[in-house]
């Protein structure tokens, strides 16, 4: 009797000497063992989670063998993407093509089988890495070929059915063959053959050409299906023995993303106190404090804890933090420090102008500046002159973190802090906090846990990453032993390589459905703060999110993000006003690992200073600085590209896209801090296969009527320097989910009135930046599911008309922001809000009376965030009553200059209020004492208000300190003008005062 132990981590199972080499994809012929095959397959794919021992009888006729399937992430993502295309065509009300019903059934059946049979598996690999298995490559190639056949036909069909015959391009330009050598793809050139020979075809010629195209499409797709069938058959004859024997918790059971994880610091108490003493000590001149250590050692965590320390906040007038990274920009570094220090977001100044402005602002003030992740002395030499050091009078400090010990010596020859690895006790403490939180480690797991921790060699990032993996898996001895075995296989060559192998361990155990999302994080620049709303839209557009039953794709994206945060693979960078994650980041070591994996998987390519020569690239990333090559030259070689992400820098100017990019789905060429890289919409809208378009458009660009050709457009984000008028065809975009205009506004025409032209845009969720939209019954009927609406009115409609009269009919609306000017304020007097609203922002005129609408707003049952800017309180009073604002978490009042008396008779009026922000309320007599009694209140921000408001905020803090001591959950931040500098004397650990 031979015993075969099936484990998650085995790369090879005992097998005969005739085991087929992994370098070839030979067919595994199996005859006469169908019953046994099905029996063992049932055992392998059954519900039992623990590791099973399966006895197999030894035959005299054959030793037998088992081959492992290692499904690459890229192959998995490709399968999900193809299934998404098929589903979209099936559900679209007017799809651009139709696929033979039997072919759809065959494709669906094959793709579903390959996807589902491998959905719960992980690659049985060790942390040292591997090359892609030939079978994986065949799966990916065949799926890519299927996408090319279908989407090429879509593009061709759209252009031939439109009037733009001159724009029809030869198929060889769309599916050029210089890259992938698949025999399937090599046969696809016939699809466009002869289509463009006639610019004004007769009806007969057109019909003949159309029939030829349809026949070619059928045969090309059939060839792909046959190849996929062969792959399926091979997969069915291959016994899969690597089962994911752990419970993967779904997003709903994971840590909520609504809270930022603590900067847990363990084992560095002595270093913390040493640096704290340096920061608050008596040395008068501006001191540079370098902190050195390898990546992941805890430099940033240490500095973050110092930066947020109450004593440090009280000691310094100004605190600012910026991250520099390897690809630094002096201008952006200065702009970042200036913004953090003063709130000045100037984006059109030169380096010298920014530096001069920063110097003047810092001069005479005690400041703490953090320059995180510096890589060269050059950047310091270029910016140090802008940090004043007025002959040792103000005890300012600058902390610089770096991985380079020699750089630390250059910055300060006499003093620097070198971060060391954690000792055994501290490593164990950090591990237990990461895995178990406040609970203790079960005794039966303690020895294995300590062995796992020992293999992390005292590196905090490795401990946190492995801890994050174990925290989300079942706490069993078997699971932990398997992790321990894999960690033992890691041989340390150098610190960076060791850390990479540790981090790759956590990646291996990420479920396949999360891997594409995680690796996608590498497309963003190092240390980039990533807007979560943008990230989710990009994930959806890329097509690699597996749909979850009963949930829209963006909800799925949100839950995937929660899972990655829960695994310590993505970091929460900033929370929104109501506790949602607004920005996230990825550690640069994690990003390095992503880039290594995507190079292996060919998931996307990051273009540096070497032009791309392989036209089979599916996703291409141009970093912010891409020197030494012509962007257009590279774009011209990307005929298979589905995604291009390009952050434009200075000097890009006007840009026109080459016509070989017609298969593109995602095109992001918009960077919020630059004003170059301007596109023309008629050129961009030639990308008829687009799902996501984010561009900065040229000031002379017009909105073309051809927008209705973008049959599957999900997201359109346009940054423009002038208002744009959309054509009536925009109302035909059935798939559109997000329409956003930034800086200037979009003017939408009335929808077409004919019954035959009515398209219900039931997928539209976001409509932002629209000017003077008449929200009548017809418009509301067409956008029934909109969730986020940002409108602006500056021109009155006809007398008696109210542009917002049907707002209450938008029953799904959650976020509503509206600006009114030039007599349009009267719209608010007759408005009725839908009860679904959670966030409301009103920006009105100074003289708009707001007292009458406040009860309407207060009665909204789900309202969590309310912002009121300007407006006029006729009586000078705002009195709330019981039962109003029952769900409000964030209240922001700004420039309500007529408000003198805010009356809250009981703390139950705002029972859930967490954050209060008051700006430029110069007449307000004070914050009601009852507000300070609200149990959920955690922060009060007061900016440029009356002295009495500042004093009332101080009184609230003192009452809390009397009740709870100095360690409060409540934090009050105050900003005052220079003329009120005397209020600085009120500052304390829980009451920050900044003078501007």
Secondary structure, 3 states (H helix, E strand, C coil): CEEEECCCCCCCCCCCCCCCCCCCCCCCCCCCCHHHHHHHHHHHCCCCCCCCEEEECCCCCCCCCCCCCCCCHHHHHHHHHHHHHHHHHHHCCCCCCCCCHHHHHHHHHHHHHHHHHHHCCCCCCCCCCCCCCHHHHHHHHHHHHHHHHHHHHHHHHHHHHCCCHHHCCCHHHHCCCCCCCCHHHHCHHHHHCCCCCCCCCCHHHHHHHHHHHHHHHHHHHHHHHHHHHHHHHHHHCCCCCCCCCCCCCCHHHCCCCCCCCCCCCCCCHHHHHHHHHHHHCCCCCCEEEEEECCCCCCHHHHHHHHHCCHHHHHHCCEEEEEECCCCCCHHHHHHHHHHHHHCCCCCCCCHHHHHHHHHHHHCCCCEEEEEECCCCHHHHHHHHHHCCCCCCCCCCEEEEEECCHHHHHHHCCCCEEECCCCCHHHHHHHHHHHHHCCCCCCHHHHHHHHHHHHHCCCCHHHHHHHHHHHHCCCCCHHHHHHHHHHHHCCCCCCHHHHHHHHHHHHHHCCCHHHHHHHHHHHHCCCCCCEEHHHHHHHHHHHCCCCCCCCCCHHHHHHHHHHHHHHCCCCEEEEECCCCCEEEEECCHHHHHHHHHHHHHHCCCEEECCCCCCCCCCCEEEECCCCCCCCHHHHHCCCCCCCEEEECCCCCCCEECCCHHHCCCCEEEECCCCCCCCEECHHHHCCCCCCCEEEEEECCCCCCCHHHHHCCCCCEEEEECCCCEECCHHHHHCCCCCEEEEECCCEECCCCCCCHHHCCCCCCCCEEEEEECCCCCHHHHHHCCCCCEEEEEECCCCCCCCCCCCCHHHCCCCCEEEEEECCCHHHHHHHCCCCCCCCEEEEECCCCCECHHHHHHHHCCCCCCEEEEECCECCCCEEEECCCCCCCCCEEEEECCCCCCEEEECCHHHHCCCCEEEEECCCCCCCCCHHHHCCCCCCEEEEECCCHHHHHHHHHHHHHHHHHHCCCCCCEEEEEECHHHHHHHHHCECCEEEEEC
